[in-house]
Amino acid sequence: MLVLITYDVSTDTAAGRKRLHKVAKTCVNWGQRVQNSVFECKVDAAQYAQLKDLLSQIIDLEKDSIRFYNLGDRYHRRIEHMGIRSGYDVEGVLMV
Amino acid sequence: MLVLITYDVSTDTAAGRKRLHKVAKTCVNWGQRVQNSVFECKVDAAQYAQLKDLLSQIIDLEKDSIRFYNLGDRYHRRIEHMGIRSGYDVEGVLMV
C-alpha cells in the first residue's frame, strides 16, 4: 500500500531542527520525498506500524504534527500533480 | 469525497510569496488547513475540477508544485495523526 506522510516540525529551536532532520531522514529510508514535508512510502502493514513507531519516538508531540494518509494499493488514480516534479516516480527509476 | 492538497510554492520572490498566499486563501475557501501546506477539502467531482482549475491559474508551473490525493468517501479510516492538531475536525465544529 502507499502511505502519504505529511509533517510540520517546529524549527524554533536547535532541537526542533534536529527533529525535522531525523523525521526526513527516517522517511527517506521508507519512501520518496515528493514535496518539502511530504513523503510517499510503499509499505506493508507491518512496515507501516514500524514506521509510525519510529516517527513517534522522534517528534515532540506537544510541538510537532505528523499525518498519515493510507492510499491503499490502487493509489495511482488517486494522485494528481501540477507544476514541477521532485524528479521521481514512486515505482520507477528516479528521474534525475 | 475528501481531497488532500499539498503544495510547495517557491517564496524566493515577492511574486512567489503572493502566489503562496493566494494558494492558501483559495484552499481555505474549499477546506481546512491541517498543516502548514496541507489542506483537506470535502468536495464533489465538479467542485474538485473547479478547484484544480483555480489553483492551476495561480501557481507558476515552472517553480511551484501542487499534489492532489483523492481519498474517496470513506476516508476516516485512512487518516492518522500524531502530535499537535491544527484544531479542527473536517466535519465537526472547529475546536478552538
Backbone of each chain as ProteinMPNN parsed JSONL, in Angstrom:
{"seq_chain_A": "MLVLITYDVSTDTAAGRKRLHKVAKTCVNWGQRVQNSVFECKVDAAQYAQLKDLLSQIIDLEKDSIRFYNLGDRYHRRIEHMGIRSGYDVEGVLMV", "coords_chain_A": {"N_chain_A": [[0.831, -1.196, 0.0], [0.275, 2.34, -0.469], [1.445, 4.902, 1.512], [0.907, 8.169, 2.52], [2.876, 10.642, 3.968], [2.761, 13.508, 5.855], [4.189, 16.368, 7.367], [4.655, 18.762, 9.998], [7.162, 20.233, 11.627], [8.273, 21.878, 14.423], [10.608, 24.418, 14.121], [11.812, 26.255, 15.743], [13.766, 25.922, 17.607], [17.12, 24.577, 18.127], [16.888, 21.937, 18.75], [14.464, 21.359, 17.596], [15.041, 21.683, 14.882], [16.775, 19.582, 14.618], [15.058, 17.457, 15.074], [13.419, 17.726, 12.847], [15.195, 17.108, 10.806], [15.734, 14.439, 11.454], [13.228, 13.267, 11.153], [12.803, 13.582, 8.389], [14.982, 12.111, 7.419], [14.335, 9.58, 8.34], [11.958, 9.089, 6.946], [12.921, 9.09, 4.336], [14.257, 6.702, 4.237], [12.196, 4.967, 3.875], [10.638, 5.733, 1.796], [9.721, 8.062, -0.824], [10.575, 11.456, -1.242], [8.221, 13.859, -2.106], [7.444, 16.407, -1.906], [8.453, 19.259, 0.026], [7.802, 18.678, 2.82], [6.562, 16.264, 2.531], [6.042, 12.885, 2.012], [5.943, 9.872, 0.098], [5.307, 6.599, 0.777], [5.86, 3.237, 0.051], [4.656, 0.605, 1.657], [4.142, -2.38, 3.665], [1.663, -3.665, 5.983], [2.987, -4.297, 8.387], [5.411, -2.931, 8.133], [4.425, -0.376, 8.021], [3.409, -0.008, 10.59], [5.783, -0.165, 11.995], [7.165, 2.058, 10.986], [5.558, 4.19, 11.849], [5.913, 3.886, 14.569], [8.673, 4.431, 14.834], [8.735, 7.139, 14.012], [7.121, 8.274, 15.928], [8.75, 8.249, 18.077], [10.538, 10.18, 17.519], [9.386, 12.748, 17.092], [8.17, 15.729, 18.839], [5.465, 15.549, 20.674], [4.042, 17.643, 21.631], [4.684, 19.798, 20.126], [5.047, 19.239, 17.427], [3.668, 17.924, 14.316], [2.414, 15.111, 12.67], [0.951, 13.586, 9.896], [-0.747, 10.796, 8.558], [-1.711, 9.253, 5.607], [-3.43, 6.7, 4.324], [-3.35, 5.371, 1.261], [-3.961, 3.033, 0.121], [-3.797, 0.116, -2.114], [-4.463, 0.547, -4.763], [-3.577, 3.15, -5.804], [-2.787, 4.843, -7.823], [-4.656, 6.184, -9.477], [-5.594, 7.968, -7.699], [-3.971, 10.086, -7.353], [-2.869, 13.302, -8.33], [-0.907, 15.733, -10.092], [0.497, 18.987, -10.26], [2.707, 21.302, -11.807], [6.213, 21.68, -10.94], [8.132, 18.667, -10.762], [9.373, 16.486, -8.21], [11.146, 14.903, -9.319], [10.895, 12.075, -9.579], [9.516, 8.726, -9.705], [7.374, 6.871, -7.878], [7.471, 4.137, -8.277], [9.115, 3.799, -10.295], [12.24, 4.421, -12.022], [14.45, 6.758, -10.505], [14.084, 9.91, -11.785], [16.567, 11.777, -12.881]], "CA_chain_A": [[0.0, 0.0, 0.0], [1.028, 3.596, -0.458], [1.094, 5.788, 2.621], [1.411, 9.524, 2.39], [3.239, 11.203, 5.273], [2.982, 14.955, 5.825], [4.561, 16.769, 8.724], [5.103, 20.106, 10.39], [8.001, 20.115, 12.827], [8.626, 23.217, 14.875], [12.064, 24.608, 13.97], [12.214, 27.43, 16.531], [14.964, 25.627, 18.404], [18.074, 23.639, 17.506], [16.331, 20.594, 18.956], [13.413, 21.206, 16.583], [15.685, 21.479, 13.573], [17.331, 18.216, 14.658], [13.914, 16.539, 14.911], [12.996, 17.823, 11.435], [16.169, 16.346, 10.019], [15.573, 13.0, 11.733], [11.967, 12.817, 10.54], [13.028, 13.467, 6.943], [15.918, 11.001, 7.188], [13.595, 8.328, 8.557], [11.01, 8.902, 5.837], [13.685, 8.794, 3.112], [14.579, 5.258, 4.264], [10.994, 4.163, 3.618], [9.859, 6.169, 0.636], [10.268, 9.119, -1.661], [10.086, 12.813, -0.948], [7.545, 14.452, -3.266], [7.486, 17.851, -1.635], [9.314, 19.577, 1.149], [7.47, 17.881, 4.027], [5.59, 15.268, 2.081], [6.681, 11.659, 1.525], [5.094, 8.753, -0.3], [6.028, 5.398, 1.197], [5.219, 1.959, -0.276], [4.923, -0.259, 2.799], [3.073, -3.315, 4.044], [1.066, -3.301, 7.277], [3.997, -4.4, 9.457], [6.349, -1.821, 7.945], [3.701, 0.871, 8.344], [3.378, 0.07, 12.061], [7.152, 0.113, 12.437], [7.489, 3.441, 10.608], [4.839, 5.084, 12.773], [6.571, 3.774, 15.872], [9.944, 5.169, 14.732], [8.463, 8.577, 13.932], [6.535, 8.713, 17.212], [9.857, 8.409, 19.034], [11.362, 11.329, 17.099], [8.734, 14.07, 17.191], [7.697, 16.239, 20.125], [4.002, 15.501, 20.487], [3.472, 18.922, 22.058], [5.078, 20.881, 19.202], [5.105, 18.823, 16.019], [2.466, 17.253, 13.79], [2.608, 14.208, 11.522], [-0.314, 12.974, 9.442], [-0.565, 9.626, 7.697], [-2.884, 9.011, 4.76], [-3.275, 5.397, 3.68], [-3.994, 5.453, -0.052], [-4.292, 1.676, -0.322], [-2.957, -0.472, -3.164], [-4.79, 1.119, -6.082], [-3.455, 4.575, -5.493], [-2.363, 5.665, -8.976], [-5.732, 7.077, -9.969], [-5.967, 8.906, -6.628], [-2.96, 11.136, -7.231], [-2.635, 14.201, -9.467], [0.2, 16.651, -9.801], [0.643, 20.176, -11.121], [3.928, 22.033, -11.534], [7.492, 20.96, -11.002], [8.154, 17.375, -10.08], [10.608, 16.337, -7.43], [12.082, 14.111, -10.126], [10.923, 10.625, -9.285], [8.233, 8.015, -9.82], [7.49, 6.015, -6.688], [7.783, 2.735, -8.622], [10.057, 3.746, -11.418], [13.62, 4.864, -11.799], [14.495, 8.171, -10.108], [14.412, 10.717, -12.983], [17.486, 12.881, -12.465]], "C_chain_A": [[0.872, 1.254, 0.0], [0.53, 4.457, 0.691], [1.744, 7.141, 2.383], [1.702, 10.051, 3.789], [3.482, 12.702, 5.1], [3.309, 15.39, 7.249], [4.911, 18.248, 8.821], [5.897, 19.909, 11.669], [8.466, 21.514, 13.202], [10.143, 23.404, 14.83], [12.531, 25.868, 14.708], [13.527, 27.192, 17.259], [15.891, 24.689, 17.637], [17.533, 22.215, 17.63], [15.252, 20.315, 17.901], [14.01, 20.954, 15.208], [16.281, 20.074, 13.485], [16.195, 17.193, 14.434], [13.468, 16.526, 13.449], [13.911, 16.978, 10.557], [15.975, 14.841, 10.2], [14.284, 12.456, 11.111], [12.179, 12.605, 9.041], [13.93, 12.277, 6.639], [15.217, 9.656, 7.352], [12.675, 8.062, 7.373], [11.739, 8.514, 4.557], [14.038, 7.306, 3.046], [13.399, 4.392, 3.832], [10.256, 4.601, 2.359], [10.538, 7.301, -0.094], [9.689, 10.468, -1.243], [9.445, 13.392, -2.204], [7.418, 15.962, -3.119], [8.268, 18.05, -0.346], [9.037, 18.715, 2.388], [6.424, 16.835, 3.694], [6.335, 14.078, 1.472], [5.622, 10.651, 1.122], [5.877, 7.482, -0.022], [5.238, 4.147, 0.821], [5.609, 0.973, 0.83], [3.816, -1.301, 2.964], [2.625, -2.948, 5.458], [2.116, -3.302, 8.392], [4.995, -3.236, 9.357], [5.712, -0.489, 8.34], [3.688, 1.059, 9.864], [4.77, 0.448, 12.584], [7.537, 1.574, 12.157], [6.796, 4.432, 11.542], [5.504, 5.077, 14.147], [7.878, 4.58, 15.888], [9.685, 6.675, 14.8], [7.9, 9.106, 15.256], [7.617, 8.924, 18.26], [10.714, 9.629, 18.709], [10.667, 12.65, 17.444], [8.398, 14.417, 18.642], [6.184, 16.399, 19.984], [3.33, 16.812, 20.888], [3.727, 20.034, 21.022], [4.935, 20.52, 17.727], [3.818, 18.095, 15.625], [2.865, 16.353, 12.631], [1.253, 13.609, 11.184], [0.012, 11.86, 8.464], [-1.861, 9.418, 6.91], [-2.654, 7.704, 4.005], [-4.059, 5.4, 2.372], [-4.307, 4.075, -0.624], [-3.359, 1.197, -1.428], [-3.218, 0.176, -4.528], [-4.799, 2.654, -5.968], [-3.208, 5.456, -6.713], [-3.445, 6.652, -9.408], [-6.143, 8.099, -8.911], [-5.082, 10.159, -6.636], [-2.867, 11.966, -8.511], [-1.584, 15.228, -9.059], [0.179, 17.821, -10.779], [1.989, 20.809, -10.781], [5.161, 21.161, -11.591], [7.388, 19.649, -10.246], [9.431, 17.291, -9.272], [11.524, 15.35, -8.138], [12.086, 12.642, -9.801], [9.552, 10.049, -9.578], [8.296, 6.922, -8.769], [7.812, 4.567, -7.055], [8.868, 2.658, -9.683], [11.445, 4.183, -11.005], [13.569, 6.344, -11.404], [14.939, 8.992, -11.317], [15.325, 11.85, -12.552], [17.982, 13.625, -13.687]], "O_chain_A": [[2.033, 1.233, 0.408], [-0.669, 4.705, 0.819], [2.935, 7.251, 2.093], [0.873, 9.924, 4.691], [4.314, 13.111, 4.291], [2.771, 14.847, 8.214], [5.385, 18.876, 7.874], [5.354, 19.465, 12.68], [8.997, 22.243, 12.363], [10.881, 22.628, 15.437], [13.534, 26.474, 14.332], [14.299, 28.12, 17.5], [15.502, 24.088, 16.636], [17.7, 21.395, 16.727], [15.136, 19.204, 17.386], [13.528, 20.102, 14.462], [16.292, 19.456, 12.421], [16.355, 16.211, 13.709], [13.177, 15.472, 12.882], [13.457, 16.236, 9.686], [16.04, 14.071, 9.242], [14.251, 11.333, 10.607], [11.785, 11.577, 8.49], [13.668, 11.521, 5.704], [15.472, 8.715, 6.601], [12.619, 6.944, 6.86], [11.239, 7.703, 3.778], [14.112, 6.719, 1.967], [13.575, 3.229, 3.468], [9.343, 3.911, 1.905], [11.752, 7.487, -0.007], [8.504, 10.601, -0.938], [10.075, 13.409, -3.262], [7.298, 16.689, -4.105], [8.689, 17.082, 0.288], [9.951, 18.097, 2.933], [5.52, 16.561, 4.483], [7.141, 14.23, 0.554], [4.547, 10.581, 1.719], [6.986, 7.308, -0.527], [4.083, 4.001, 1.219], [6.765, 0.561, 0.92], [2.703, -1.127, 2.468], [3.161, -2.015, 6.057], [2.128, -2.408, 9.238], [5.372, -2.639, 10.365], [6.359, 0.392, 8.906], [3.928, 2.16, 10.36], [4.908, 1.268, 13.491], [8.156, 2.233, 12.992], [7.408, 5.41, 11.972], [5.64, 6.113, 14.797], [8.151, 5.315, 16.836], [10.341, 7.392, 15.556], [8.172, 10.24, 15.649], [7.431, 9.68, 19.213], [11.524, 10.06, 19.53], [11.278, 13.554, 18.014], [8.348, 13.561, 19.526], [5.699, 17.275, 19.268], [2.181, 17.061, 20.524], [3.07, 21.074, 21.043], [4.727, 21.391, 16.883], [3.007, 17.711, 16.467], [3.571, 16.781, 11.718], [0.506, 13.183, 12.065], [0.93, 11.972, 7.651], [-2.955, 9.408, 7.474], [-1.777, 7.625, 3.145], [-5.29, 5.428, 2.38], [-4.854, 3.961, -1.721], [-2.293, 1.767, -1.659], [-2.304, 0.33, -5.339], [-5.831, 3.323, -6.026], [-3.394, 6.672, -6.652], [-3.161, 7.82, -9.672], [-6.943, 8.993, -9.186], [-5.409, 11.164, -6.004], [-2.797, 11.429, -9.616], [-1.397, 15.544, -7.884], [-0.118, 17.66, -11.963], [2.378, 20.855, -9.614], [5.173, 20.083, -12.184], [6.674, 19.526, -9.251], [10.435, 17.928, -9.591], [12.575, 14.997, -7.605], [13.145, 12.015, -9.749], [8.562, 10.773, -9.685], [9.223, 6.112, -8.793], [8.368, 3.838, -6.235], [9.454, 1.605, -9.931], [11.773, 4.298, -9.824], [12.737, 7.095, -11.914], [16.045, 8.798, -11.823], [14.868, 12.796, -11.91], [18.754, 14.576, -13.559]]}, "seq_chain_B": "MLVLITYDVSTDTAAGRKRLHKVAKTCVNWGQRVQNSVFECKVDAAQYAQLKDLLSQIIDLEKDSIRFYNLGDRYHRRIEHMGIRSGYDVEGVLMV", "coords_chain_B": {"N_chain_B": [[-16.422, 13.486, -1.429], [-13.147, 13.288, 0.015], [-10.48, 15.38, -0.546], [-7.031, 15.641, -0.483], [-4.763, 18.273, -0.393], [-1.54, 19.178, -1.136], [1.228, 21.383, -1.096], [4.085, 23.022, -2.513], [5.342, 26.099, -2.749], [7.415, 28.301, -4.392], [9.158, 30.686, -2.586], [11.043, 32.595, -3.071], [10.816, 35.024, -4.303], [8.918, 38.146, -4.283], [6.708, 37.806, -5.814], [6.395, 35.08, -5.649], [5.802, 34.748, -2.945], [3.374, 36.002, -2.953], [1.911, 34.261, -4.587], [1.904, 32.015, -2.942], [0.35, 32.895, -0.816], [-2.071, 33.286, -2.163], [-2.675, 30.698, -3.001], [-3.059, 29.401, -0.534], [-5.208, 30.9, 0.438], [-7.158, 30.297, -1.427], [-7.469, 27.555, -1.014], [-8.43, 27.551, 1.601], [-10.987, 28.451, 1.246], [-12.216, 26.196, 0.381], [-11.752, 24.131, 2.078], [-10.105, 22.686, 4.969], [-7.235, 23.763, 6.72], [-4.709, 21.569, 7.65], [-2.102, 21.249, 8.139], [0.862, 23.205, 7.676], [1.266, 23.49, 4.779], [-0.782, 21.928, 3.865], [-3.956, 20.851, 3.025], [-7.267, 19.712, 3.683], [-9.99, 18.946, 1.764], [-13.452, 18.775, 1.42], [-15.173, 17.865, -1.248], [-17.279, 17.703, -4.204], [-17.251, 16.033, -7.429], [-17.464, 18.001, -9.426], [-16.819, 20.352, -8.042], [-14.232, 19.72, -7.345], [-12.937, 19.695, -9.823], [-13.226, 22.367, -10.46], [-11.774, 23.592, -8.407], [-9.175, 22.645, -8.91], [-8.756, 23.88, -11.341], [-8.817, 26.603, -10.613], [-6.537, 26.726, -8.936], [-4.583, 26.013, -10.718], [-4.358, 28.267, -12.196], [-3.138, 29.988, -10.519], [-0.595, 29.096, -9.585], [2.948, 28.964, -10.483], [3.926, 27.017, -12.951], [6.469, 26.295, -13.491], [7.902, 26.643, -11.218], [6.534, 25.99, -8.893], [4.757, 23.468, -6.942], [1.958, 21.382, -6.782], [0.094, 18.885, -5.247], [-2.489, 16.489, -5.48], [-4.538, 14.395, -3.633], [-6.89, 12.021, -3.85], [-9.0, 10.88, -1.532], [-11.347, 9.611, -1.477], [-14.737, 8.649, -0.43], [-14.943, 7.179, 1.909], [-13.015, 7.985, 3.975], [-12.186, 8.247, 6.585], [-10.96, 6.116, 8.0], [-8.615, 6.086, 6.747], [-6.882, 7.975, 7.629], [-4.433, 9.058, 9.913], [-3.118, 10.589, 12.874], [-0.462, 12.258, 14.556], [0.725, 14.068, 17.342], [0.537, 17.687, 17.688], [-2.654, 19.144, 17.018], [-4.231, 20.923, 14.346], [-6.45, 21.999, 15.294], [-9.082, 21.35, 14.439], [-11.929, 19.554, 13.05], [-12.659, 17.909, 10.189], [-15.352, 17.53, 9.647], [-16.59, 18.293, 11.817], [-17.209, 20.668, 14.476], [-15.088, 23.512, 14.498], [-12.408, 23.121, 16.585], [-11.53, 25.321, 18.879]], "CA_chain_B": [[-15.129, 12.878, -1.29], [-12.15, 14.153, 0.651], [-9.26, 15.54, -1.342], [-5.905, 16.231, 0.238], [-3.954, 19.132, -1.263], [-0.244, 19.554, -0.548], [1.891, 22.242, -2.083], [5.348, 23.735, -2.283], [5.383, 27.266, -3.632], [8.708, 28.956, -4.232], [8.963, 32.015, -1.977], [12.259, 33.391, -3.252], [10.483, 36.379, -4.784], [7.656, 38.7, -3.785], [5.637, 37.18, -6.614], [6.2, 33.741, -5.092], [5.104, 34.877, -1.661], [1.982, 36.343, -3.297], [1.273, 33.029, -5.047], [1.696, 31.157, -1.759], [-0.8, 33.452, -0.087], [-3.295, 33.057, -2.943], [-2.98, 29.259, -2.96], [-3.628, 29.099, 0.793], [-6.525, 31.556, 0.538], [-8.093, 29.531, -2.251], [-7.741, 26.268, -0.356], [-9.226, 27.804, 2.81], [-12.386, 28.584, 0.817], [-12.767, 24.895, -0.006], [-11.48, 23.062, 3.043], [-9.478, 23.027, 6.237], [-5.78, 23.574, 6.798], [-4.339, 20.638, 8.716], [-0.698, 21.558, 8.399], [1.283, 24.43, 7.014], [0.941, 23.487, 3.335], [-1.617, 20.742, 3.655], [-5.378, 21.117, 3.226], [-8.233, 18.644, 3.417], [-11.168, 19.595, 1.189], [-14.58, 17.907, 1.099], [-15.715, 18.398, -2.496], [-17.792, 16.719, -5.17], [-16.405, 15.966, -8.627], [-17.488, 19.295, -10.133], [-16.05, 21.291, -7.222], [-12.817, 19.311, -7.423], [-12.441, 20.187, -11.119], [-13.164, 23.835, -10.379], [-10.668, 23.931, -7.502], [-7.918, 22.408, -9.63], [-8.653, 24.922, -12.368], [-8.451, 27.845, -9.911], [-5.158, 26.63, -8.448], [-3.668, 25.958, -11.871], [-4.191, 29.658, -12.689], [-2.373, 30.761, -9.517], [0.81, 28.688, -9.417], [3.898, 29.007, -11.595], [4.167, 25.585, -13.209], [7.918, 26.073, -13.605], [8.567, 26.835, -9.909], [5.739, 25.505, -7.762], [4.266, 22.081, -7.044], [0.75, 21.056, -6.015], [-0.31, 17.481, -5.402], [-3.866, 16.215, -5.062], [-4.738, 12.98, -3.283], [-8.32, 11.781, -3.676], [-9.146, 9.842, -0.505], [-12.672, 8.995, -1.638], [-15.781, 8.998, 0.544], [-14.698, 6.504, 3.193], [-11.626, 8.397, 4.214], [-11.839, 8.358, 8.014], [-10.028, 5.059, 8.443], [-7.342, 6.215, 6.009], [-6.117, 9.093, 8.169], [-3.97, 9.006, 11.299], [-2.444, 11.84, 13.245], [0.379, 12.254, 15.763], [1.219, 15.394, 17.699], [-0.444, 18.756, 17.86], [-3.661, 19.245, 15.972], [-4.437, 22.318, 13.938], [-7.627, 22.491, 15.982], [-10.342, 21.264, 13.671], [-12.328, 18.23, 12.558], [-13.169, 18.33, 8.869], [-16.827, 17.512, 9.574], [-17.179, 18.77, 13.071], [-17.026, 22.081, 14.824], [-13.671, 23.874, 14.635], [-12.056, 23.112, 18.015], [-10.596, 26.446, 19.127]], "C_chain_B": [[-14.163, 13.852, -0.604], [-10.898, 14.192, -0.224], [-8.209, 16.234, -0.482], [-5.098, 17.046, -0.767], [-2.664, 19.489, -0.523], [0.486, 20.398, -1.584], [3.233, 22.782, -1.573], [5.341, 24.894, -3.273], [6.693, 28.01, -3.36], [8.516, 30.377, -3.705], [10.231, 32.872, -2.077], [11.941, 34.838, -3.616], [9.176, 36.846, -4.158], [6.489, 38.058, -4.53], [5.332, 35.789, -6.063], [5.428, 33.792, -3.792], [3.634, 35.208, -1.89], [1.229, 35.082, -3.767], [0.954, 32.125, -3.859], [0.453, 31.603, -0.998], [-2.101, 33.142, -0.827], [-3.68, 31.574, -2.934], [-3.651, 28.918, -1.629], [-5.033, 29.685, 0.913], [-7.569, 30.791, -0.271], [-8.468, 28.237, -1.55], [-8.623, 26.456, 0.875], [-10.707, 27.933, 2.451], [-13.047, 27.231, 0.569], [-12.544, 23.828, 1.065], [-10.792, 23.596, 4.275], [-7.968, 22.823, 6.147], [-5.463, 22.626, 7.935], [-2.86, 20.751, 9.061], [-0.337, 22.752, 7.531], [0.888, 24.475, 5.539], [0.111, 22.265, 2.977], [-3.064, 21.071, 4.005], [-6.182, 19.858, 2.943], [-9.519, 19.317, 2.957], [-12.25, 18.567, 0.879], [-15.277, 18.531, -0.114], [-16.388, 17.293, -3.305], [-16.945, 16.828, -6.441], [-16.332, 17.32, -9.338], [-16.654, 20.33, -9.362], [-14.549, 21.001, -7.308], [-12.21, 19.847, -8.727], [-12.261, 21.708, -11.076], [-11.98, 24.282, -9.517], [-9.317, 23.739, -8.198], [-7.694, 23.496, -10.688], [-8.203, 26.242, -11.738], [-6.971, 27.819, -9.522], [-4.167, 26.619, -9.612], [-3.419, 27.354, -12.441], [-3.343, 30.485, -11.733], [-0.883, 30.398, -9.569], [1.621, 28.911, -10.685], [4.356, 27.573, -11.833], [5.654, 25.261, -13.302], [8.604, 26.104, -12.226], [7.849, 26.152, -8.757], [5.255, 24.076, -8.015], [3.006, 21.936, -6.195], [0.407, 19.604, -6.299], [-1.7, 17.304, -4.815], [-3.984, 14.721, -4.792], [-6.219, 12.775, -2.999], [-8.5, 10.606, -2.719], [-10.524, 9.189, -0.544], [-13.634, 9.427, -0.549], [-15.505, 8.382, 1.916], [-13.243, 6.742, 3.594], [-11.215, 8.327, 5.682], [-10.78, 7.35, 8.438], [-8.692, 5.161, 7.723], [-6.391, 7.2, 6.687], [-5.726, 8.843, 9.623], [-3.141, 10.245, 11.589], [-1.622, 11.644, 14.522], [0.764, 13.697, 16.052], [0.106, 16.416, 17.798], [-1.419, 18.761, 16.699], [-3.796, 20.712, 15.589], [-5.775, 22.801, 14.489], [-8.894, 22.418, 15.171], [-10.635, 19.807, 13.375], [-13.075, 18.511, 11.259], [-14.692, 18.329, 8.811], [-17.444, 18.139, 10.815], [-16.955, 20.25, 13.249], [-15.523, 22.34, 14.934], [-13.345, 23.983, 16.111], [-11.074, 24.247, 18.266], [-10.337, 26.608, 20.596]], "O_chain_B": [[-14.347, 15.069, -0.642], [-10.343, 13.155, -0.586], [-8.462, 17.259, 0.151], [-4.788, 16.569, -1.858], [-2.7, 20.034, 0.58], [0.38, 20.161, -2.787], [3.452, 22.962, -0.376], [5.335, 24.687, -4.487], [7.019, 28.304, -2.21], [7.797, 31.175, -4.305], [10.453, 33.765, -1.258], [12.692, 35.755, -3.284], [8.428, 36.057, -3.582], [5.43, 37.803, -3.957], [4.176, 35.367, -6.013], [4.521, 32.993, -3.558], [2.76, 34.77, -1.143], [0.074, 34.863, -3.4], [-0.128, 31.543, -3.782], [-0.377, 30.789, -0.593], [-3.105, 32.783, -0.212], [-4.861, 31.234, -2.867], [-4.675, 28.237, -1.595], [-5.94, 29.033, 1.43], [-8.718, 30.656, 0.149], [-9.64, 27.865, -1.498], [-9.472, 25.612, 1.162], [-11.577, 27.573, 3.244], [-14.273, 27.123, 0.548], [-13.095, 22.732, 0.964], [-10.872, 24.783, 4.593], [-7.49, 21.843, 5.574], [-5.897, 22.847, 9.066], [-2.437, 20.383, 10.157], [-1.153, 23.236, 6.747], [0.234, 25.424, 5.108], [0.288, 21.656, 1.922], [-3.369, 21.508, 5.115], [-5.827, 19.05, 2.085], [-10.077, 20.155, 3.667], [-12.001, 17.598, 0.161], [-15.892, 19.592, -0.012], [-16.108, 16.108, -3.12], [-16.02, 17.638, -6.503], [-15.266, 17.731, -9.795], [-15.883, 21.084, -9.955], [-13.721, 21.911, -7.339], [-11.103, 20.386, -8.728], [-11.282, 22.252, -11.586], [-11.275, 25.231, -9.858], [-8.426, 24.581, -8.08], [-6.573, 23.962, -10.889], [-7.317, 26.917, -12.263], [-6.245, 28.785, -9.757], [-3.059, 27.145, -9.506], [-2.4, 27.597, -13.088], [-2.88, 31.567, -12.094], [-0.022, 31.277, -9.593], [1.085, 29.028, -11.787], [5.077, 26.993, -11.021], [6.052, 24.101, -13.206], [9.739, 25.65, -12.083], [8.472, 25.779, -7.762], [5.332, 23.555, -9.128], [2.991, 22.322, -5.026], [0.427, 19.156, -7.446], [-2.04, 17.892, -3.788], [-3.584, 13.892, -5.61], [-6.742, 13.297, -2.015], [-8.185, 9.467, -3.064], [-10.826, 8.315, 0.267], [-13.408, 10.409, 0.158], [-15.795, 8.985, 2.95], [-12.393, 5.852, 3.558], [-10.024, 8.345, 5.991], [-9.829, 7.686, 9.143], [-7.751, 4.429, 8.032], [-5.209, 7.247, 6.346], [-6.556, 8.471, 10.452], [-2.554, 10.859, 10.698], [-2.045, 10.948, 15.446], [1.087, 14.459, 15.141], [-1.07, 16.093, 17.963], [-1.072, 18.435, 15.564], [-3.521, 21.613, 16.381], [-6.193, 23.916, 14.177], [-9.707, 23.342, 15.212], [-9.757, 18.945, 13.43], [-14.033, 19.284, 11.253], [-15.272, 19.055, 8.004], [-18.631, 18.464, 10.861], [-16.574, 20.974, 12.33], [-14.776, 21.485, 15.408], [-13.911, 24.814, 16.821], [-9.903, 24.142, 17.901], [-9.583, 27.495, 20.996]]}, "name": "protein", "num_of_chains": 2, "seq": "MLVLITYDVSTDTAAGRKRLHKVAKTCVNWGQRVQNSVFECKVDAAQYAQLKDLLSQIIDLEKDSIRFYNLGDRYHRRIEHMGIRSGYDVEGVLMVMLVLITYDVSTDTAAGRKRLHKVAKTCVNWGQRVQNSVFECKVDAAQYAQLKDLLSQIIDLEKDSIRFYNLGDRYHRRIEHMGIRSGYDVEGVLMV"}
